[in-house]
Amino acid sequence: MKQLRDFDQDAVHRLLADEGWDQPVAEVARIRLSPRQQAVFWGLRVYVVVMTAIVVWAFLHGAIR
């Protein structure tokens, strides 16, 4: 496998500049979710908790028998 040091450094720098990898990353900010979106995410959280509880119960139920 070729290492980065095996490539021509000028070609690597040109690639970085052409692809825009040498530019700072755009800032990321939070967005406001609508009440409907918030309800969906809370529903997913509840679903994950309930499914985890069911899996733990099933595992313990099977392990005891």
mmCIF file of the N, C-alpha and C atoms, coordinates in Angstrom:
data_MODEL
# 
_entry.id   MODEL 
# 
loop_
_atom_site.group_PDB 
_atom_site.id 
_atom_site.type_symbol 
_atom_site.label_atom_id 
_atom_site.label_alt_id 
_atom_site.label_comp_id 
_atom_site.label_asym_id 
_atom_site.label_entity_id 
_atom_site.label_seq_id 
_atom_site.pdbx_PDB_ins_code 
_atom_site.Cartn_x 
_atom_site.Cartn_y 
_atom_site.Cartn_z 
_atom_site.occupancy 
_atom_site.B_iso_or_equiv 
_atom_site.pdbx_formal_charge 
_atom_site.auth_seq_id 
_atom_site.auth_comp_id 
_atom_site.auth_asym_id 
_atom_site.auth_atom_id 
_atom_site.pdbx_PDB_model_num 
ATOM 1   N N  . MET A 1 1  ? 0.850   -1.170  0.000  1.00 0.00 ? 1  MET A N  1 
ATOM 2   C CA . MET A 1 1  ? 0.000   0.000   0.000  1.00 0.00 ? 1  MET A CA 1 
ATOM 3   C C  . MET A 1 1  ? 0.896   1.233   0.000  1.00 0.00 ? 1  MET A C  1 
ATOM 4   N N  . LYS A 1 2  ? 0.572   2.181   -0.872 1.00 0.00 ? 2  LYS A N  1 
ATOM 5   C CA . LYS A 1 2  ? 1.363   3.407   -0.933 1.00 0.00 ? 2  LYS A CA 1 
ATOM 6   C C  . LYS A 1 2  ? 1.048   4.298   0.253  1.00 0.00 ? 2  LYS A C  1 
ATOM 7   N N  . GLN A 1 3  ? 2.049   4.925   0.765  1.00 0.00 ? 3  GLN A N  1 
ATOM 8   C CA . GLN A 1 3  ? 1.903   5.877   1.850  1.00 0.00 ? 3  GLN A CA 1 
ATOM 9   C C  . GLN A 1 3  ? 1.845   7.289   1.260  1.00 0.00 ? 3  GLN A C  1 
ATOM 10  N N  . LEU A 1 4  ? 1.364   8.230   2.023  1.00 0.00 ? 4  LEU A N  1 
ATOM 11  C CA . LEU A 1 4  ? 1.246   9.607   1.551  1.00 0.00 ? 4  LEU A CA 1 
ATOM 12  C C  . LEU A 1 4  ? 2.610   10.166  1.165  1.00 0.00 ? 4  LEU A C  1 
ATOM 13  N N  . ARG A 1 5  ? 3.634   9.772   1.896  1.00 0.00 ? 5  ARG A N  1 
ATOM 14  C CA . ARG A 1 5  ? 4.985   10.289  1.609  1.00 0.00 ? 5  ARG A CA 1 
ATOM 15  C C  . ARG A 1 5  ? 5.510   9.779   0.270  1.00 0.00 ? 5  ARG A C  1 
ATOM 16  N N  . ASP A 1 6  ? 4.904   8.727   -0.294 1.00 0.00 ? 6  ASP A N  1 
ATOM 17  C CA . ASP A 1 6  ? 5.347   8.173   -1.579 1.00 0.00 ? 6  ASP A CA 1 
ATOM 18  C C  . ASP A 1 6  ? 4.841   8.975   -2.770 1.00 0.00 ? 6  ASP A C  1 
ATOM 19  N N  . PHE A 1 7  ? 3.866   9.871   -2.567 1.00 0.00 ? 7  PHE A N  1 
ATOM 20  C CA . PHE A 1 7  ? 3.307   10.669  -3.650 1.00 0.00 ? 7  PHE A CA 1 
ATOM 21  C C  . PHE A 1 7  ? 4.071   11.980  -3.775 1.00 0.00 ? 7  PHE A C  1 
ATOM 22  N N  . ASP A 1 8  ? 3.993   12.571  -4.953 1.00 0.00 ? 8  ASP A N  1 
ATOM 23  C CA . ASP A 1 8  ? 4.605   13.877  -5.206 1.00 0.00 ? 8  ASP A CA 1 
ATOM 24  C C  . ASP A 1 8  ? 3.882   14.925  -4.357 1.00 0.00 ? 8  ASP A C  1 
ATOM 25  N N  . GLN A 1 9  ? 4.609   15.629  -3.546 1.00 0.00 ? 9  GLN A N  1 
ATOM 26  C CA . GLN A 1 9  ? 4.013   16.596  -2.624 1.00 0.00 ? 9  GLN A CA 1 
ATOM 27  C C  . GLN A 1 9  ? 3.284   17.720  -3.354 1.00 0.00 ? 9  GLN A C  1 
ATOM 28  N N  . ASP A 1 10 ? 3.809   18.147  -4.509 1.00 0.00 ? 10 ASP A N  1 
ATOM 29  C CA . ASP A 1 10 ? 3.125   19.196  -5.274 1.00 0.00 ? 10 ASP A CA 1 
ATOM 30  C C  . ASP A 1 10 ? 1.766   18.698  -5.787 1.00 0.00 ? 10 ASP A C  1 
ATOM 31  N N  . ALA A 1 11 ? 1.714   17.446  -6.217 1.00 0.00 ? 11 ALA A N  1 
ATOM 32  C CA . ALA A 1 11 ? 0.459   16.875  -6.696 1.00 0.00 ? 11 ALA A CA 1 
ATOM 33  C C  . ALA A 1 11 ? -0.546  16.771  -5.552 1.00 0.00 ? 11 ALA A C  1 
ATOM 34  N N  . VAL A 1 12 ? -0.083  16.412  -4.373 1.00 0.00 ? 12 VAL A N  1 
ATOM 35  C CA . VAL A 1 12 ? -0.968  16.327  -3.210 1.00 0.00 ? 12 VAL A CA 1 
ATOM 36  C C  . VAL A 1 12 ? -1.517  17.702  -2.862 1.00 0.00 ? 12 VAL A C  1 
ATOM 37  N N  . HIS A 1 13 ? -0.664  18.716  -2.877 1.00 0.00 ? 13 HIS A N  1 
ATOM 38  C CA . HIS A 1 13 ? -1.118  20.079  -2.560 1.00 0.00 ? 13 HIS A CA 1 
ATOM 39  C C  . HIS A 1 13 ? -2.101  20.590  -3.609 1.00 0.00 ? 13 HIS A C  1 
ATOM 40  N N  . ARG A 1 14 ? -1.862  20.258  -4.885 1.00 0.00 ? 14 ARG A N  1 
ATOM 41  C CA . ARG A 1 14 ? -2.800  20.664  -5.939 1.00 0.00 ? 14 ARG A CA 1 
ATOM 42  C C  . ARG A 1 14 ? -4.149  19.983  -5.744 1.00 0.00 ? 14 ARG A C  1 
ATOM 43  N N  . LEU A 1 15 ? -4.116  18.709  -5.398 1.00 0.00 ? 15 LEU A N  1 
ATOM 44  C CA . LEU A 1 15 ? -5.364  17.979  -5.155 1.00 0.00 ? 15 LEU A CA 1 
ATOM 45  C C  . LEU A 1 15 ? -6.131  18.603  -3.997 1.00 0.00 ? 15 LEU A C  1 
ATOM 46  N N  . LEU A 1 16 ? -5.426  18.910  -2.920 1.00 0.00 ? 16 LEU A N  1 
ATOM 47  C CA . LEU A 1 16 ? -6.077  19.540  -1.767 1.00 0.00 ? 16 LEU A CA 1 
ATOM 48  C C  . LEU A 1 16 ? -6.706  20.874  -2.150 1.00 0.00 ? 16 LEU A C  1 
ATOM 49  N N  . ALA A 1 17 ? -6.003  21.663  -2.919 1.00 0.00 ? 17 ALA A N  1 
ATOM 50  C CA . ALA A 1 17 ? -6.537  22.975  -3.331 1.00 0.00 ? 17 ALA A CA 1 
ATOM 51  C C  . ALA A 1 17 ? -7.697  22.811  -4.301 1.00 0.00 ? 17 ALA A C  1 
ATOM 52  N N  . ASP A 1 18 ? -7.577  21.874  -5.262 1.00 0.00 ? 18 ASP A N  1 
ATOM 53  C CA . ASP A 1 18 ? -8.646  21.668  -6.246 1.00 0.00 ? 18 ASP A CA 1 
ATOM 54  C C  . ASP A 1 18 ? -9.932  21.191  -5.589 1.00 0.00 ? 18 ASP A C  1 
ATOM 55  N N  . GLU A 1 19 ? -9.816  20.332  -4.604 1.00 0.00 ? 19 GLU A N  1 
ATOM 56  C CA . GLU A 1 19 ? -10.989 19.766  -3.934 1.00 0.00 ? 19 GLU A CA 1 
ATOM 57  C C  . GLU A 1 19 ? -11.521 20.678  -2.824 1.00 0.00 ? 19 GLU A C  1 
ATOM 58  N N  . GLY A 1 20 ? -10.776 21.697  -2.453 1.00 0.00 ? 20 GLY A N  1 
ATOM 59  C CA . GLY A 1 20 ? -11.204 22.618  -1.413 1.00 0.00 ? 20 GLY A CA 1 
ATOM 60  C C  . GLY A 1 20 ? -10.977 22.106  -0.005 1.00 0.00 ? 20 GLY A C  1 
ATOM 61  N N  . TRP A 1 21 ? -10.086 21.119  0.125  1.00 0.00 ? 21 TRP A N  1 
ATOM 62  C CA . TRP A 1 21 ? -9.828  20.539  1.443  1.00 0.00 ? 21 TRP A CA 1 
ATOM 63  C C  . TRP A 1 21 ? -8.963  21.440  2.311  1.00 0.00 ? 21 TRP A C  1 
ATOM 64  N N  . ASP A 1 22 ? -8.352  22.449  1.705  1.00 0.00 ? 22 ASP A N  1 
ATOM 65  C CA . ASP A 1 22 ? -7.510  23.358  2.478  1.00 0.00 ? 22 ASP A CA 1 
ATOM 66  C C  . ASP A 1 22 ? -8.304  24.547  3.018  1.00 0.00 ? 22 ASP A C  1 
ATOM 67  N N  . GLN A 1 23 ? -9.601  24.592  2.736  1.00 0.00 ? 23 GLN A N  1 
ATOM 68  C CA . GLN A 1 23 ? -10.469 25.667  3.218  1.00 0.00 ? 23 GLN A CA 1 
ATOM 69  C C  . GLN A 1 23 ? -11.063 25.280  4.576  1.00 0.00 ? 23 GLN A C  1 
ATOM 70  N N  . PRO A 1 24 ? -11.322 26.270  5.430  1.00 0.00 ? 24 PRO A N  1 
ATOM 71  C CA . PRO A 1 24 ? -11.955 25.934  6.710  1.00 0.00 ? 24 PRO A CA 1 
ATOM 72  C C  . PRO A 1 24 ? -13.373 25.380  6.495  1.00 0.00 ? 24 PRO A C  1 
ATOM 73  N N  . VAL A 1 25 ? -13.778 24.532  7.393  1.00 0.00 ? 25 VAL A N  1 
ATOM 74  C CA . VAL A 1 25 ? -15.099 23.911  7.317  1.00 0.00 ? 25 VAL A CA 1 
ATOM 75  C C  . VAL A 1 25 ? -16.165 24.947  7.677  1.00 0.00 ? 25 VAL A C  1 
ATOM 76  N N  . ALA A 1 26 ? -17.287 24.897  6.980  1.00 0.00 ? 26 ALA A N  1 
ATOM 77  C CA . ALA A 1 26 ? -18.377 25.829  7.256  1.00 0.00 ? 26 ALA A CA 1 
ATOM 78  C C  . ALA A 1 26 ? -18.909 25.592  8.670  1.00 0.00 ? 26 ALA A C  1 
ATOM 79  N N  . GLU A 1 27 ? -19.300 26.652  9.320  1.00 0.00 ? 27 GLU A N  1 
ATOM 80  C CA . GLU A 1 27 ? -19.808 26.559  10.677 1.00 0.00 ? 27 GLU A CA 1 
ATOM 81  C C  . GLU A 1 27 ? -21.169 25.869  10.695 1.00 0.00 ? 27 GLU A C  1 
ATOM 82  N N  . VAL A 1 28 ? -21.373 25.047  11.705 1.00 0.00 ? 28 VAL A N  1 
ATOM 83  C CA . VAL A 1 28 ? -22.620 24.313  11.846 1.00 0.00 ? 28 VAL A CA 1 
ATOM 84  C C  . VAL A 1 28 ? -23.403 24.914  13.008 1.00 0.00 ? 28 VAL A C  1 
ATOM 85  N N  . ALA A 1 29 ? -24.679 25.167  12.780 1.00 0.00 ? 29 ALA A N  1 
ATOM 86  C CA . ALA A 1 29 ? -25.515 25.749  13.834 1.00 0.00 ? 29 ALA A CA 1 
ATOM 87  C C  . ALA A 1 29 ? -26.759 24.877  14.016 1.00 0.00 ? 29 ALA A C  1 
ATOM 88  N N  . ARG A 1 30 ? -27.328 24.940  15.199 1.00 0.00 ? 30 ARG A N  1 
ATOM 89  C CA . ARG A 1 30 ? -28.567 24.206  15.464 1.00 0.00 ? 30 ARG A CA 1 
ATOM 90  C C  . ARG A 1 30 ? -29.718 24.854  14.720 1.00 0.00 ? 30 ARG A C  1 
ATOM 91  N N  . ILE A 1 31 ? -30.684 24.019  14.361 1.00 0.00 ? 31 ILE A N  1 
ATOM 92  C CA . ILE A 1 31 ? -31.890 24.552  13.740 1.00 0.00 ? 31 ILE A CA 1 
ATOM 93  C C  . ILE A 1 31 ? -33.053 24.315  14.695 1.00 0.00 ? 31 ILE A C  1 
ATOM 94  N N  . ARG A 1 32 ? -34.069 25.113  14.552 1.00 0.00 ? 32 ARG A N  1 
ATOM 95  C CA . ARG A 1 32 ? -35.261 24.962  15.382 1.00 0.00 ? 32 ARG A CA 1 
ATOM 96  C C  . ARG A 1 32 ? -36.159 23.922  14.738 1.00 0.00 ? 32 ARG A C  1 
ATOM 97  N N  . LEU A 1 33 ? -36.538 22.928  15.522 1.00 0.00 ? 33 LEU A N  1 
ATOM 98  C CA . LEU A 1 33 ? -37.437 21.901  15.028 1.00 0.00 ? 33 LEU A CA 1 
ATOM 99  C C  . LEU A 1 33 ? -38.878 22.325  15.278 1.00 0.00 ? 33 LEU A C  1 
ATOM 100 N N  . SER A 1 34 ? -39.725 21.915  14.367 1.00 0.00 ? 34 SER A N  1 
ATOM 101 C CA . SER A 1 34 ? -41.147 22.202  14.549 1.00 0.00 ? 34 SER A CA 1 
ATOM 102 C C  . SER A 1 34 ? -41.678 21.294  15.665 1.00 0.00 ? 34 SER A C  1 
ATOM 103 N N  . PRO A 1 35 ? -42.801 21.651  16.258 1.00 0.00 ? 35 PRO A N  1 
ATOM 104 C CA . PRO A 1 35 ? -43.374 20.787  17.303 1.00 0.00 ? 35 PRO A CA 1 
ATOM 105 C C  . PRO A 1 35 ? -43.625 19.365  16.807 1.00 0.00 ? 35 PRO A C  1 
ATOM 106 N N  . ARG A 1 36 ? -44.030 19.228  15.558 1.00 0.00 ? 36 ARG A N  1 
ATOM 107 C CA . ARG A 1 36 ? -44.256 17.887  14.999 1.00 0.00 ? 36 ARG A CA 1 
ATOM 108 C C  . ARG A 1 36 ? -42.952 17.088  14.960 1.00 0.00 ? 36 ARG A C  1 
ATOM 109 N N  . GLN A 1 37 ? -41.869 17.719  14.528 1.00 0.00 ? 37 GLN A N  1 
ATOM 110 C CA . GLN A 1 37 ? -40.572 17.043  14.480 1.00 0.00 ? 37 GLN A CA 1 
ATOM 111 C C  . GLN A 1 37 ? -40.103 16.680  15.884 1.00 0.00 ? 37 GLN A C  1 
ATOM 112 N N  . GLN A 1 38 ? -40.308 17.567  16.830 1.00 0.00 ? 38 GLN A N  1 
ATOM 113 C CA . GLN A 1 38 ? -39.930 17.270  18.214 1.00 0.00 ? 38 GLN A CA 1 
ATOM 114 C C  . GLN A 1 38 ? -40.725 16.080  18.739 1.00 0.00 ? 38 GLN A C  1 
ATOM 115 N N  . ALA A 1 39 ? -42.011 16.017  18.411 1.00 0.00 ? 39 ALA A N  1 
ATOM 116 C CA . ALA A 1 39 ? -42.842 14.899  18.855 1.00 0.00 ? 39 ALA A CA 1 
ATOM 117 C C  . ALA A 1 39 ? -42.357 13.586  18.246 1.00 0.00 ? 39 ALA A C  1 
ATOM 118 N N  . VAL A 1 40 ? -41.969 13.622  16.990 1.00 0.00 ? 40 VAL A N  1 
ATOM 119 C CA . VAL A 1 40 ? -41.449 12.415  16.340 1.00 0.00 ? 40 VAL A CA 1 
ATOM 120 C C  . VAL A 1 40 ? -40.176 11.948  17.027 1.00 0.00 ? 40 VAL A C  1 
ATOM 121 N N  . PHE A 1 41 ? -39.267 12.859  17.326 1.00 0.00 ? 41 PHE A N  1 
ATOM 122 C CA . PHE A 1 41 ? -38.019 12.475  17.980 1.00 0.00 ? 41 PHE A CA 1 
ATOM 123 C C  . PHE A 1 41 ? -38.266 11.945  19.396 1.00 0.00 ? 41 PHE A C  1 
ATOM 124 N N  . TRP A 1 42 ? -39.208 12.556  20.118 1.00 0.00 ? 42 TRP A N  1 
ATOM 125 C CA . TRP A 1 42 ? -39.543 12.027  21.444 1.00 0.00 ? 42 TRP A CA 1 
ATOM 126 C C  . TRP A 1 42 ? -40.175 10.644  21.330 1.00 0.00 ? 42 TRP A C  1 
ATOM 127 N N  . GLY A 1 43 ? -40.977 10.449  20.310 1.00 0.00 ? 43 GLY A N  1 
ATOM 128 C CA . GLY A 1 43 ? -41.549 9.134   20.072 1.00 0.00 ? 43 GLY A CA 1 
ATOM 129 C C  . GLY A 1 43 ? -40.472 8.093   19.789 1.00 0.00 ? 43 GLY A C  1 
ATOM 130 N N  . LEU A 1 44 ? -39.455 8.470   19.028 1.00 0.00 ? 44 LEU A N  1 
ATOM 131 C CA . LEU A 1 44 ? -38.348 7.553   18.762 1.00 0.00 ? 44 LEU A CA 1 
ATOM 132 C C  . LEU A 1 44 ? -37.587 7.217   20.036 1.00 0.00 ? 44 LEU A C  1 
ATOM 133 N N  . ARG A 1 45 ? -37.399 8.202   20.888 1.00 0.00 ? 45 ARG A N  1 
ATOM 134 C CA . ARG A 1 45 ? -36.718 7.942   22.164 1.00 0.00 ? 45 ARG A CA 1 
ATOM 135 C C  . ARG A 1 45 ? -37.508 6.955   23.012 1.00 0.00 ? 45 ARG A C  1 
ATOM 136 N N  . VAL A 1 46 ? -38.818 7.163   23.099 1.00 0.00 ? 46 VAL A N  1 
ATOM 137 C CA . VAL A 1 46 ? -39.676 6.256   23.863 1.00 0.00 ? 46 VAL A CA 1 
ATOM 138 C C  . VAL A 1 46 ? -39.615 4.859   23.251 1.00 0.00 ? 46 VAL A C  1 
ATOM 139 N N  . TYR A 1 47 ? -39.666 4.772   21.930 1.00 0.00 ? 47 TYR A N  1 
ATOM 140 C CA . TYR A 1 47 ? -39.602 3.488   21.236 1.00 0.00 ? 47 TYR A CA 1 
ATOM 141 C C  . TYR A 1 47 ? -38.302 2.757   21.576 1.00 0.00 ? 47 TYR A C  1 
ATOM 142 N N  . VAL A 1 48 ? -37.184 3.466   21.544 1.00 0.00 ? 48 VAL A N  1 
ATOM 143 C CA . VAL A 1 48 ? -35.893 2.842   21.847 1.00 0.00 ? 48 VAL A CA 1 
ATOM 144 C C  . VAL A 1 48 ? -35.871 2.333   23.282 1.00 0.00 ? 48 VAL A C  1 
ATOM 145 N N  . VAL A 1 49 ? -36.386 3.105   24.213 1.00 0.00 ? 49 VAL A N  1 
ATOM 146 C CA . VAL A 1 49 ? -36.411 2.670   25.611 1.00 0.00 ? 49 VAL A CA 1 
ATOM 147 C C  . VAL A 1 49 ? -37.289 1.428   25.766 1.00 0.00 ? 49 VAL A C  1 
ATOM 148 N N  . VAL A 1 50 ? -38.466 1.425   25.159 1.00 0.00 ? 50 VAL A N  1 
ATOM 149 C CA . VAL A 1 50 ? -39.369 0.280   25.269 1.00 0.00 ? 50 VAL A CA 1 
ATOM 150 C C  . VAL A 1 50 ? -38.748 -0.959  24.623 1.00 0.00 ? 50 VAL A C  1 
ATOM 151 N N  . MET A 1 51 ? -38.157 -0.813  23.444 1.00 0.00 ? 51 MET A N  1 
ATOM 152 C CA . MET A 1 51 ? -37.535 -1.955  22.774 1.00 0.00 ? 51 MET A CA 1 
ATOM 153 C C  . MET A 1 51 ? -36.343 -2.480  23.574 1.00 0.00 ? 51 MET A C  1 
ATOM 154 N N  . THR A 1 52 ? -35.572 -1.598  24.183 1.00 0.00 ? 52 THR A N  1 
ATOM 155 C CA . THR A 1 52 ? -34.455 -2.036  25.021 1.00 0.00 ? 52 THR A CA 1 
ATOM 156 C C  . THR A 1 52 ? -34.972 -2.811  26.224 1.00 0.00 ? 52 THR A C  1 
ATOM 157 N N  . ALA A 1 53 ? -36.038 -2.330  26.831 1.00 0.00 ? 53 ALA A N  1 
ATOM 158 C CA . ALA A 1 53 ? -36.620 -3.029  27.977 1.00 0.00 ? 53 ALA A CA 1 
ATOM 159 C C  . ALA A 1 53 ? -37.115 -4.407  27.565 1.00 0.00 ? 53 ALA A C  1 
ATOM 160 N N  . ILE A 1 54 ? -37.737 -4.516  26.404 1.00 0.00 ? 54 ILE A N  1 
ATOM 161 C CA . ILE A 1 54 ? -38.227 -5.812  25.928 1.00 0.00 ? 54 ILE A CA 1 
ATOM 162 C C  . ILE A 1 54 ? -37.063 -6.768  25.671 1.00 0.00 ? 54 ILE A C  1 
ATOM 163 N N  . VAL A 1 55 ? -35.999 -6.279  25.070 1.00 0.00 ? 55 VAL A N  1 
ATOM 164 C CA . VAL A 1 55 ? -34.835 -7.131  24.796 1.00 0.00 ? 55 VAL A CA 1 
ATOM 165 C C  . VAL A 1 55 ? -34.204 -7.601  26.096 1.00 0.00 ? 55 VAL A C  1 
ATOM 166 N N  . VAL A 1 56 ? -34.057 -6.700  27.063 1.00 0.00 ? 56 VAL A N  1 
ATOM 167 C CA . VAL A 1 56 ? -33.477 -7.087  28.353 1.00 0.00 ? 56 VAL A CA 1 
ATOM 168 C C  . VAL A 1 56 ? -34.378 -8.101  29.038 1.00 0.00 ? 56 VAL A C  1 
ATOM 169 N N  . TRP A 1 57 ? -35.683 -7.872  29.035 1.00 0.00 ? 57 TRP A N  1 
ATOM 170 C CA . TRP A 1 57 ? -36.616 -8.822  29.656 1.00 0.00 ? 57 TRP A CA 1 
ATOM 171 C C  . TRP A 1 57 ? -36.524 -10.189 28.979 1.00 0.00 ? 57 TRP A C  1 
ATOM 172 N N  . ALA A 1 58 ? -36.499 -10.200 27.641 1.00 0.00 ? 58 ALA A N  1 
ATOM 173 C CA . ALA A 1 58 ? -36.433 -11.467 26.912 1.00 0.00 ? 58 ALA A CA 1 
ATOM 174 C C  . ALA A 1 58 ? -35.121 -12.191 27.200 1.00 0.00 ? 58 ALA A C  1 
ATOM 175 N N  . PHE A 1 59 ? -34.035 -11.453 27.267 1.00 0.00 ? 59 PHE A N  1 
ATOM 176 C CA . PHE A 1 59 ? -32.738 -12.064 27.558 1.00 0.00 ? 59 PHE A CA 1 
ATOM 177 C C  . PHE A 1 59 ? -32.741 -12.673 28.954 1.00 0.00 ? 59 PHE A C  1 
ATOM 178 N N  . LEU A 1 60 ? -33.204 -11.899 29.928 1.00 0.00 ? 60 LEU A N  1 
ATOM 179 C CA . LEU A 1 60 ? -33.236 -12.425 31.307 1.00 0.00 ? 60 LEU A CA 1 
ATOM 180 C C  . LEU A 1 60 ? -34.209 -13.591 31.427 1.00 0.00 ? 60 LEU A C  1 
ATOM 181 N N  . HIS A 1 61 ? -35.332 -13.514 30.755 1.00 0.00 ? 61 HIS A N  1 
ATOM 182 C CA . HIS A 1 61 ? -36.316 -14.597 30.784 1.00 0.00 ? 61 HIS A CA 1 
ATOM 183 C C  . HIS A 1 61 ? -35.719 -15.884 30.188 1.00 0.00 ? 61 HIS A C  1 
ATOM 184 N N  . GLY A 1 62 ? -34.973 -15.733 29.111 1.00 0.00 ? 62 GLY A N  1 
ATOM 185 C CA . GLY A 1 62 ? -34.336 -16.888 28.487 1.00 0.00 ? 62 GLY A CA 1 
ATOM 186 C C  . GLY A 1 62 ? -33.150 -17.392 29.265 1.00 0.00 ? 62 GLY A C  1 
ATOM 187 N N  . ALA A 1 63 ? -32.432 -16.512 29.948 1.00 0.00 ? 63 ALA A N  1 
ATOM 188 C CA . ALA A 1 63 ? -31.249 -16.918 30.696 1.00 0.00 ? 63 ALA A CA 1 
ATOM 189 C C  . ALA A 1 63 ? -31.614 -17.662 31.971 1.00 0.00 ? 63 ALA A C  1 
ATOM 190 N N  . ILE A 1 64 ? -32.763 -17.334 32.547 1.00 0.00 ? 64 ILE A N  1 
ATOM 191 C CA . ILE A 1 64 ? -33.182 -17.961 33.810 1.00 0.00 ? 64 ILE A CA 1 
ATOM 192 C C  . ILE A 1 64 ? -33.664 -19.384 33.556 1.00 0.00 ? 64 ILE A C  1 
ATOM 193 N N  . ARG A 1 65 ? -34.279 -19.641 32.429 1.00 0.00 ? 65 ARG A N  1 
ATOM 194 C CA . ARG A 1 65 ? -34.848 -20.974 32.149 1.00 0.00 ? 65 ARG A CA 1 
ATOM 195 C C  . ARG A 1 65 ? -33.807 -21.936 31.741 1.00 0.00 ? 65 ARG A C  1 
# 
